[in-house]
Structure formats: structure tokens, C-alpha cells
Amino acid sequence: MNIEQIRDLTLKVKQNISKVIVGKDGAIDLLMVALISSGHILLEDVPGMGKTLLAKAAAKSLDCSFKRIQFTPDLLPSDLTGINFYNQKNCEFQFRPGPVFSNILLADEINRATPRTQSSLLECMEERQVTMDGETRTLSKPFIVIATQNPVEIQGTFPLPEAQLDRFLLKISMGYPAFEEGIQILKRFNGGDPLHEISPVAGLAEVIEAQNSYNKVYVSDDMLKYMLEVVEKTRKHPDILLGASPRASQALLKACQVYAIIQGRSYLLPDDVKYLVKPVLAHRLILKNTLQNRNNNADIILNQILLDTDVPSEEKLAGKSV
């Protein structure tokens, strides 16, 4: 699959999702970035913003399996991964797969589950496999976790460990709609649910092929240096206790490549990095000042790092574009 075909695929899916979601093109673009780059996404916002609806609309736009699980404090790891149960009829143990054995897993209010249950997702998210009773089972492709959490209510919640936050390619919020968008939402959902009216516009084979081809986007040495300089400065900043890891720099590169395709280019520009550096890096940073509003503080620091980093000249960035 070439770059134009990948862009056409993302546009088809985006237009289909937009039949349900009003005025959130940026969030949909980031969702497409996660889908094509095989990354997981964390949607953090107050209730009623359309986080679950966005995930469902994305799943319905693809001809794939979709599972949703509501995270609660009494949820067990086996409720996610599955269990081996004894079948008395056959006199043998059989494996009953859990919700992770799907292409898109919606983990609603992930921070309401205990750390033990949250950690059961680590292997699934990173290795795309489940190990139980000494047997390893590979998850189907693609496998993407779309997790939601409420940043306001902290009673009865368990903050995600840093190791799991690092597994999410992107962390984004939906935000309140503008006034005119609010009117469109009322009209669109008056008397019906547009989610029931959309149908798949892309198959699994197309998505997998796109996931295997997006790295054709050309990345110049100057762009690699620019990205790494931004990442390095997070490791040396006086207000950051723990900066971005090598996994974070790889995630930034992947996300930028897909975003360049969505923008209709076959090469990276500094604007791609500037647009994605906060959703990719902010949730991975540990600040010395542990205030509750940590991500906003991280955004401010990343803005300053971008201002302090020399931007490469755009004359050579296209290079031998594909």
C-alpha cells in the first residue's frame, strides 16, 4: 500500500466517524494516527464529552471485532484476559477468551480498576499476547486499546502506573464543543442515534497493510536530530524528574509519520513534531512539582522546549520523498 492509499483509507474512516462525532477533527486525526501506527490511546476528559462514542464510532467504521469492558474496583485480571475452566462434559480444561481477544478494546474508566487488573493489560498492550498457565496466546491483528478516564473525580480511582502510561501512544482530551457545534449535536441526536446508521468502510486487511506501510514516509536526518533534541531536553530540564524514554522518541517518530500522511505529505516537517509532541510526550513525563494538574504543567514545559529548539530548514526536509 502506498502513501496515497493510506491517506485515502484514513479519510474514509474519518468521514465516517464524523457522521457521529461533531467538530472534533483533531481528536479523530489523533485516533487515526494511533490506529495506523498500531498505538494505544488514552482519552481523558470529564463525563459526557463523547469519549466512548468516539471509540464506538471508530470500531463501527472498521470491519473488525470490538469489545467494551467497564473497569470497576472488583474487576479481576481474568475478566480481561480469560480463564481456563474445567469442562465436565469433555473432562478437560478449556480456555474461554476474555475481551482482550478483539481488534479494538474499549476500556471504560480504566483508572477505576485496581493496579493488579491494570497491570494485566501491560503484556497485552506491549507484546500483543496473553500468557496464562504457562501457555502464550497471540492476540489478533490489529489490536488497539482505547481507554477512557475521568480526570476530575478521584474518589474510588487508582492512578495509572507510569509503566502503563508509557504504553499509550497518545493521551488526548475531547474538550467542550463550541456553541454552533452544540447546536449541531442537538439536531443530529434529536430522535435517533447516528451511531446505528453508520457501517464499516474499511476492512482489517487494509488496516494491517497500512500499518505495515506507513514507515515509507521519508524522514530526513535533520528531522531526526530535531526530534531527538526535543526528547533530550526533557531529560535535562530542571523541572522534570524523569524525561522521555527511547520508547517515547520512537512513538513520536511513528505518530509524526502517520500524521504527515493524513496531511497529504510523504515527508516530515517540524510542524508535525510541534503538533504531536504534547499528546505523545506529556503523559510520559514525571515532574518534580507533583501538582494534580500535571499534564498542563508538562504542556507548558514542552512549549518552552519547542521555543528553545532550533527548527531545521525546510528546504532539504522533503529529500527523496516517496
N, C-alpha and C positions, 0 to 999 in steps of 0.2 A: 504494500500500500504506500503510495507516495504522499507527499505533504498536502497536496490539494485535496486528495481523497479523505485524508484525516480531517481537514478543515470542514469539508462538506458534511462529514459524519457529525462533527461537533455542532455545526449549525442546525442540522436536522433535529438533533436531540434537544438543543437549546430552544428552538422554536416550539417544540412540542411541550417542553416544560413551561414555557411562557404562556401557554394556553390556560395554565392553572395558576402560576405564580405571577403576581403583578409587580412590575417595576423593580425587580431585583436582579438586573442583568449581571451586576458584578458578582453576586453570590452564585449565580448559575454558571458564570465563566469559571469561577474557582472550583465549583463542583465538577465541571468538565475537565479541568486541569488534574484534579485528583483521580478521576475515572481513567483518563488516558495514560497517566503516569503510574497507575496501579497503586495509588496512595490512599490512605485513610483520612477522613475529615472529621473534625470536631466542631459542631455547631453550638455556640454558646450564646444564649440570649434568654430574655425573660419569657414566660409562657405566652402563647397566643401569637407569636410572630411568624409562624409558618415553617418552623424547623422540620417538624415531622412531615408536613405536607410537601415540602421541597424534596425530602428523601423519597417519599412515596411516588411523587411525580417522576423523579429520575428513574426509579425502578420500573414504573409502568411504561416509560419510554423505550425501555430495552426489553428484548425478548429473553428474560433471564429469571432465575428463581430469586424470590425475595422473602425474607423473614424479618419479623419485628418482635422484639422482646422488651418488656418493661422491666427495668432494673429496680429492684427493691432490696431492703436490707436482708431479707430471708432468702434471696436468690442464691443457689448453690452453683459451684463451678460445673457440675454435671448437668445442670439445667441449660448450660450453654453448649458444652461440648458433646453431650450424650452419655449414655450409660450402657454397660454390659448387663443384661438381665437374663435370668435363667428361664428358658422356655421349657415348661414341663411337658408339653406335647412332644417336642423333639428331643427332650432330655439333653439339652446343650445350651451353652451361653450364646446369646445373640447380641449384636450391637445395635442400639437404637440411636441414630444420629441426632444431635441437637441442632439448634438454629444456625450455628456457625457453618453448617454444611449447606450453604446457599451462596449465590453470587453477590448479593447485596444484603448486608445485615444492618438493620436499623436498631441501634442500642439506645433506647429512650431513657433519658435521665441516668446516664451511666454512673454519675457520682453518687447515686443513692445505694449502690451495691457496696458490699464490704471489700476491703483490699484483697482478700483471698479470691473473691469472684472476679474482681477487676484483673488480677494477675493471670487468671486463666485465659484471658484474651491475648496475653503477650505473645505466646508461641503462635497463636492463630494469625495475629496481625503481622508478625515479622517473618515467620517461617512458612506461613500458609499451610500449616499442618497441625494435627492433633495427635498427641501421644497419650495412650491410655492402656493400663495393664501391660506395658511393655510392647505394645503394637502402635506403630505410627501410621496414621491415615492422612493422605494428602487432600487438601481442600480443592474444590473445583475452581477453575479459572473462568473469568476473573473473580477475585474475592476482595470486596471492599467493605469496610466498616464505616458507617455514617453514625456517629454518636452525637447525642444532644445532652446538654446540661444547662441548668438554671444558675446563673452567677449570683443571683440576689439572695435566694433562700439558702441558708447554710445549716439550719437545724435538720438533723437526720441525714446529713450527707457526709461523704468520705472523699476528701480531695484526691484527685488522681495522682499517683506517684510519678516522679519525674521520668522514670524509665518508660512508663506508658505514654506520657505526654510526648516523649521523643518519637514514639511510633506513629504519631499523627502527622501526616504531611502538612496539613493546613489546619489552622484554627480561625474560624470566622464567626461573625455575628450578622444577623439579618437586618436589625435596626427597624425603627418605626417607619411606616410608609409616609410619603408626602401627602398633602391634603387631596390633590387630584387622584393620586393612586388609591387613597382610601375610598373615594367615590367609586372608582372602577372595581375595587374589591367588593363593595356592597352590591353593585349591579351584577357582577359576574357570579356571585354566590347566592343571589336572591332567587329562591325557589329551586335550587339544584346545586349539585356538586360537580364542577367541571372535571374533577379527577376521574369520575366514572366514564367520561366521554372520550378520553384520550386512549390511544392504542400504541403498541410498540412501533417504532420507526427504524430500529436498528437491531441486528442480531448479535449473538455472542461472538460469532466468528469475526465479524467486522471489528468489534471492540478489541478482541485479542490481537488481531492483525495490527490495529492502530497502536496498541501497547508495545508491540514488537518493532514498530517503525518510526515512532516519534523522534528517536535519537538521531535521525537523519538531519535534523536541524543543525546548521553549521554554527559552531562556537569558536570564535577567534581566541587566540592566546591573550589578547588584551582584555577580552571579556572574562576569561577565566581568572586573570590576575585581579580584575576589578571585583569580582565576586569574592575571591579569597581574601582580598584586602578588607572588605566589609566584615567577613566572618572573623578574621584575625583581630580586628579592632574590638569585637565583642569579648574576646578572650583577655584583652588588655585594658578594658575600660575600668576606671576606678570604682564605678558604681555597680559593676557586675561581678558577682561572686563566681559564677560558672558560665562561661561563654558557649557559643555554638560548637557542636561536635562535628567531626568529619561526616557523620551521617546527615547532619543538618546542611552542610555545604553540598552534599550530593543531592539532597532533597531540593535545595534551591535551584540547582542546575536543571534537574528534571522538570520542575514546575515552570521554570522560565522557558524551556524548550517547547513545552506544550502551549504555554500562553502565547509565544511567538507565532505558533501555527494558527491559533484562534484569531490573532490579529492579522493574519494573512501574509506572514513572512516566513522565510526559510532560514533566517539567521537571527541571532540575539542582538538586542540593543540595551543600553543602560536603563532605559525606561521599564523594561521587563523586570529587571532586578529591583528597581525602585518600587514598582507596584507590588511585588511579591515578597519583599524582604520581611515585612511585618507579619503577614499571615503565616509565613514559613518559619520564621525565627523567634518571634516574640514569646510564644508559649514554651520555648525550649530554654530560655534564659532564666537563671536564678540570680536575683538581685540581692545586693547587700541590705537594702532597705526593704524589709518584708512587710510592706503595706498590703492591705486587702486588694487594692486596685492595681495589682502588679502589672498586668498586661498593658494598661495605659502608660505606666511608667516606662515599661520596655519599649513601647511605641515612641515615646519622646526621646529615649536614648538612641534608638535606631535612626530616627530622623536626624539627630545630630551627627551620627556616624556617617550617614549618607552625605550630609553637607560637608563633612570634613574629608571625604574621599574624592580624589581626583577622578573625573569621568573620562574614559578613553574617547579619542576622536572617532567619529562615526564613519570616517572615510574608508577605513580598512575593515570595518566590522562585518560587512556582507561577505567579504572574501570570495571563495568559490562556492557560492550558495547553490543548494541542491535544487 
